């Protein structure tokens, strides 16, 4: 068992020496040049809105193995029917379904 501790101590000493060398290098090194700035774009890339067909397809995939969980998600976003879910909640519903 003492050999294990000796090996650990030796490795910690090597690690400490490496950190000391890095510390000396960073204090004597010059300032790094700033990274070139990317051109700013004013328009954000458009994310296509989910349609009810997209949501239905995603939920049908999950219904095979997680029927009760999908039904609970539909209740969370409405009265248990996909047709009652608001279109602004489609993305959140699909995100929750992917977690199943």
C-alpha positions in Angstrom: 0.0 0.0 0.0 2.9 2.3 0.7 4.0 1.9 -2.9 0.7 3.3 -4.1 1.2 6.4 -1.9 4.7 6.9 -3.2 3.6 6.7 -6.8 0.8 9.2 -6.1 3.2 11.6 -4.4 5.6 11.4 -7.3 2.9 12.1 -9.9 1.6 15.0 -7.9 5.1 16.4 -7.8 5.3 16.1 -11.6 1.9 17.8 -11.9 2.9 20.6 -9.6 6.2 21.2 -11.6 4.2 21.4 -14.8 1.8 23.9 -13.3 4.8 26.0 -12.1 6.2 26.0 -15.6 2.9 27.1 -17.1 2.6 29.9 -14.5 6.1 31.2 -15.4 5.3 31.0 -19.1 2.0 33.0 -18.8 3.6 35.7 -16.7 6.4 36.3 -19.1 4.4 35.8 -22.3 3.2 38.8 -24.3 -0.4 39.7 -24.6 -2.2 37.5 -27.1 -3.6 39.2 -30.2 -7.4 39.6 -30.1 -9.3 37.2 -32.3 -10.6 38.9 -35.5 -14.1 40.0 -35.1 -16.7 38.3 -37.3 -18.9 40.5 -39.4 -22.1 41.2 -37.6 -25.3 40.3 -39.3 -28.4 42.3 -38.6 -30.9 39.7 -39.6 -31.1 36.6 -37.5 -31.5 33.3 -39.4 -35.1 32.4 -39.7 -36.2 29.2 -38.0 -39.2 27.7 -39.8 -42.3 27.5 -37.6 -43.5 24.1 -36.7 -46.8 23.0 -38.2 -49.4 20.8 -36.6 -48.3 18.1 -39.0 -44.7 18.3 -37.7 -45.8 18.1 -34.1 -48.2 15.2 -34.9 -45.3 13.3 -36.5 -43.0 13.9 -33.6 -45.7 12.8 -31.1 -46.6 9.7 -33.1 -43.0 8.5 -32.9 -43.1 8.8 -29.1 -46.5 7.3 -28.7 -45.1 3.9 -29.6 -43.2 3.6 -26.3 -44.5 6.5 -24.2 -48.2 6.7 -24.7 -49.1 7.9 -21.2 -46.3 10.4 -21.1 -47.4 11.9 -24.4 -51.0 12.1 -23.2 -49.8 13.9 -20.1 -47.9 16.4 -22.3 -51.0 17.1 -24.3 -52.9 17.7 -21.0 -50.1 20.0 -19.9 -50.5 22.2 -23.0 -54.3 21.9 -23.4 -57.2 19.5 -22.7 -55.5 16.5 -24.1 -55.9 17.1 -27.8 -53.3 18.3 -30.2 -55.8 20.4 -32.0 -56.2 22.5 -28.9 -52.5 23.2 -28.4 -51.6 26.8 -29.4 -49.3 27.1 -32.3 -46.8 29.1 -30.2 -46.5 26.1 -27.8 -45.6 23.6 -30.6 -41.9 24.0 -30.2 -42.1 23.6 -26.4 -44.3 20.5 -26.8 -41.9 18.9 -29.3 -39.0 19.7 -27.0 -40.7 18.1 -24.0 -41.6 15.1 -26.2 -38.0 14.6 -27.2 -37.0 14.3 -23.6 -39.1 11.1 -23.3 
